[in-house]
Structures are given as C-alpha cells and as structure tokens.
Amino acid sequence: MKKVYLYFENGLFLEAESFGADGTSVGEIVFNTSLTGYQEIITDPSYAGQFVTFTMPEIGNVGCNSLDMESRGAFCKGIIVRSYQSRYSNFRAEESLERLLQRYNILGICNIDTRFLTKMLRDEGAMMMVASTKISSKEELKHILENSPRIEEINYIKEVSTKEPYSHKEGKFDFNTFDYSIPKTDKRVVVLDFGVKRNILNELVGVGLEVEVLPNSTDINEVIERFKSGDIAGVFLSNGPGDPLILEEEQEKIKRLIEAKVPMFGICLGHQLLSISHGFDTYKLKFGHHGGNHPVKNSLNGMVEITAQNHNYNVPDEITTIADVTHKNLFDNTIEGLKYRNSPIISVQHHPEASPGPHESSYIFHEFKNLIDR
C-alpha cells in the first residue's frame, strides 16, 4: 500500500495508507455509523464532495457487485476506514472495493484511527480536509486546502444529475430471485434528479408508480403543462449533495410547482428545497446525521422508527407556521418530516428507502401514492 497524507482545516496532519485511487482530493469530512452497506453509501450521490469516515472498523469484506450500486458511479472524494479487507468473501461479490474506488477515481484511506477522527468531528464539527498520495508536505497540503472552494460554494447537482431523461421500471429487490422485481404501475410521476438513489426509484415503482427521471436542467414549464394535461400525477424531489441555499435555479422551479398546486414528495435535499422555496432557509448542523440507526418519532401515531440518514442541513422550526411536523429526530429533536397545510406536499429528511438501513419508514412511499390518488 502507498502512503497517503491528510491535512485538516483545524491544523491536524496525519499519515495513513492508501488502497484506492492515486491523487490529491479536497472535500468535507463526515462520519457514517452504518454497520453494513458500504457500497450503497459510497455510490450515494449525496456524498459528492465529501470524505466518508466509517465507524464500522472492518470494510471491504463482502466485496462489491453491480446490483448494489445506488447510482451510475461514485461521487464522494474518498473514504476513510480503520481496516480495509482486500480478500472479500460473498457469493454475490463481483470485485473488490479497491477496484470500485479505482474505477471512479476515489481515494481509499486505511490504517488510521477512525475512532479518533469521529470524536474530533463530534466535538469540532464537520470540516474541510485534503488528502494526497502524491504530496507529503504539510505546508503544501495546507496551501491547497486554503485555496480550494468550500463544499458550501460548489454546485455538485450538475455533476450527479442525469444528462438525459429515462424511465425506471425496477421495483424492490427480490431475495427469492436475487434480482429486482418488475411491478405493475399506473399513474406516472416525474423525478427531478438532484442525485437520486436507485432504491428511491425502486420504492416509487414498488407502490405502483410509473417513474420518469428528468435532469435538474429540465424546463419546469413543460412539467407543469404535463401535470395540467393529466400526463403526470405528481413530482418527486430527490436527495442530493451540498448546501441547498446555493441552488437558486432549483428553488425557483419548485416555487413554480408549488404555485401550480402540483402534488410533491421530497426526500432529504428535496425536503430542504421545499422549505427554502416556501421562504424558510435551512441551517447547517454541527456534524450532520449519517448512518442507519437514527430513531425518529412519528408525530401522527407516536411510533418510533429506526431510520437511515445522510444530511448536514436541516429545516428551521419556524416552518411549523405553514406545515405540520409528521416526524421528529429523537437524537436532537430536529424536524424530520412535514405535511404542508395548504398544498398537496409531503417531505421527509431521513431516507425511507434505506439502502443501507432499516425499512420501517417505507410506508411513506404509499402515502405519496395515496396523495396523488385523491
């Protein structure tokens, strides 16, 4: 393994080993507490621009396969693990994690104290960092980091969104056939792709919706006309990377959809953009929520759901003036779900599609189907 050198904006300089691509990358470091599903996490477009520190110490032991890809590639800047297992063992595996990282030019960093890094982020908050297999000078890495744009200044949506419209026909994964099902569908919805995960599309199809995925550059007037003509029944606003406050074009499009009374469902970034488009700006959490074990209370029935999460930003409490809170995070009491009072719109901050994570919140996709069936 090659040496890799890490410099953090708090001044910390570390040496570790590399098992992924070569090169130099700058990004924001976060930590993820999921015990399984490293491939799904790495290929989630919402991690564009970030280094993901895994708190699970052993990573790579089940390899990777094409069916578990959550998007067309991997967009994170790198992953940081305590112990990388190059010898994988799983009957579904097609290649090693190292091969996947090299194919998508992602840094893999190992043999480093991830517990220390996680505690640092917990205490100091998410921060920018630079890692390099080419540069070992602390001062040179510091110079690169100080002269690189922050994640809040970069629009990663243009990188992760589809370039062409496409239909998605696969439903949920069938463990009897070890392949994805092809359910019957009726009403059509369009997905505005800000970095959508494959399993979100699977869940939408799974509840009987015909799904058409559109680029973020789509002319919103055409979408509204299709709704008015009855060609589509609603719009899904996807997850995605970065700071939602800089996505001004997306905000304007969503405002138009709100004015046209189009039924909508937003997850994660979509949830945040709906808040901003209604006039309530998001704010950044200290270190965000990233993992598959976050308790969320359903305000409507009092049940507690264990959820998958991946976000650094949150909607403000003031939004309760126009929307009812349907879900709350039990770790920090932040808002996790909303139902807008005067619009056919629902949204959640967590990921009901999981992948990886528990499926206790998947009923929310049925709620969207019920919303557009009315």
C-alpha positions, -999 to +999 in steps of 0.1 A: +000+000+000+011+036-007+013+063+019-014+089+019-012+122+038-041+141+053-044+177+064-075+191+081-086+227+084-081+225+122-043+221+115-042+183+121-017+165+098-018+127+096-001+099+076-020+067+067-021+041+039-040+042+006-059+014-012-079+033-037-071+058-065-039+079-066-040+117-065-050+147-044-086+155-033-102+182-013-135+178+004-156+179+036-151+150+061-181+134+078-186+101+097-212+074+090-223+050+117-239+023+095-227-013+102-233-026+067-239-013+032-206+005+024-211+001-013-245+017-012-231+046+009-201+051-014-223+052-045-249+075-030-246+108-050-255+128-018-219+122-007-204+142-036-177+165-023-172+146+009-148+121+026-168+095+044-153+081+077-168+047+085-172+040+122-175+003+114-139-008+116-138-036+090-147-025+055-144-044+022-150-079+035-180-086+012-167-070-019-189-051-044-214-061-071-233-043-098-268-048-083-259-029-051-249+003-070-271+033-059-262+053-089-242+052-121-209+057-102-193+071-071-190+108-064-175+111-029-140+124-026-127+095-006-135+070+022-116+066+055-116+032+072-098+016+101-091-017+085-096-025+048-101-062+038-087-068+004-097-105+005-135-104+002-159-133+006-195-132-006-214-152-032-228-121-048-194-103-050-180-094-084-150-073-075-131-058-046-139-024-031-104-013-041-113-019-078-145+001-075-127+030-059-100+030-086-126+029-114-143+060-101-111+078-090-119+077-053-093+078-026-093+049-002-076+056+032-069+030+058-048+020+088-059+052+106-077+058+139-112+063+128-125+065+164-102+095+170-115+112+138-151+105+147-147+120+182-129+150+166-158+156+142-183+151+171-165+178+191-154+203+164-180+196+137-177+186+100-147+203+084-128+205+052-097+184+045-072+174+018-057+140+012-029+131-012-009+101-023+014+125-043+021+153-018+037+147+016+044+182+026+021+196+054+027+232+042+019+223+006-013+205+016-023+234+038-018+258+009-040+236-014-068+234+012-068+271+020-070+280-017-098+255-026-135+263-026-155+250+004-183+225-002-209+252+005-196+271-026-199+242-051-229+231-070-225+193-073-260+188-087-248+194-122-223+166-118-246+140-103-279+146-121-288+125-152-280+142-185-309+126-204-345+116-193-351+079-187-378+056-174-372+034-144-391+001-142-375-019-115-392-023-081-379-037-048-351-063-046-365-098-045-344-121-023-361-152-039-346-144-073-318-122-061-329-096-087-352-066-089-389-071-094-409-055-122-443-044-106-474-032-124-477+006-125-505+030-132-501+067-125-469+084-138-447+107-118-416+125-127-385+126-106-364+158-106-329+143-103-306+162-079-287+130-072-314+104-068-306+070-053-316+039-072-336+024-043-358+055-041-368+048-077-373+012-068-397+021-039-417+045-061-422+018-087-429-007-059-460+012-048-473+012-084-460+045-098-447+048-134-414+067-129-397+090-154-364+106-142-356+141-155-324+161-154-321+190-130-319+213-161-355+204-171-378+232-183-403+233-154-429+249-176-431+216-195-435+197-163-464+219-152-481+216-186-478+178-184-495+179-150-523+202-162-529+178-191-531+148-169-499+132-184-483+131-149-499+129-114-471+144-093-434+153-089-408+137-067-379+159-055-348+137-049-319+136-025-286+152-035-253+168-023-242+201-010-258+232+005-294+237-007-291+275-002-269+279-033-293+260-056-313+291-067-324+277-101-339+246-084-356+268-058-373+288-085-385+257-103-400+243-071-417+277-064-434+273-097-446+238-089-460+250-056-479+278-073-493+252-098-505+230-069-486+200-082-486+171-057-450+167-045-429+144-023-394+154-013-366+134+005-335+149+021-323+177-003-358+177-018-372+182+017-348+211+023-355+228-011-392+227-004-386+246+029-365+272+012-390+276-017-417+283+009-395+311+024-378+292+053-340+289+049-321+258+061-293+258+085-262+236+089-259+210+117-227+206+136-217+173+122-249+161+104-267+128+106-251+100+087-260+064+095-286+036+096-296+037+132-313+070+139-345+070+159-374+091+146-408+096+162-439+096+140-459+125+154-491+112+140-492+078+157-465+080+184-444+052+169-406+053+169-389+043+137-352+035+132-342+053+101-313+058+076-300+093+074-275+113+054-276+151+057-257+181+070-285+206+067-319+209+084-352+229+080-359+255+107-386+252+134-403+283+120-417+263+091-444+250+115-463+282+107-472+266+073-467+229+078-474+202+103-445+182+117-450+145+110-416+132+122-390+143+147-355+131+153-351+117+189-313+124+190-316+162+188-353+169+183-348+183+148-376+182+122-376+150+101-409+152+083-436+177+071-470+178+057-478+212+042-513+226+052-524+244+020-505+223-006-506+186-016-469+182-004-452+159+020-415+156+027-390+138+050-354+145+059-345+109+065-343+081+039-374+058+039-358+038+011-329+029+034-302+010+013-285+006+036-305+006+067-339-004+082-371-003+062-395+009+089-403+041+071-410+027+036-448+033+042-441+069+033-440+060-004-475+046+000-485+079+015-472+097-017-492+073-038-523+080-017-517+117-021-518+116-059-547+091-060-570+116-043 
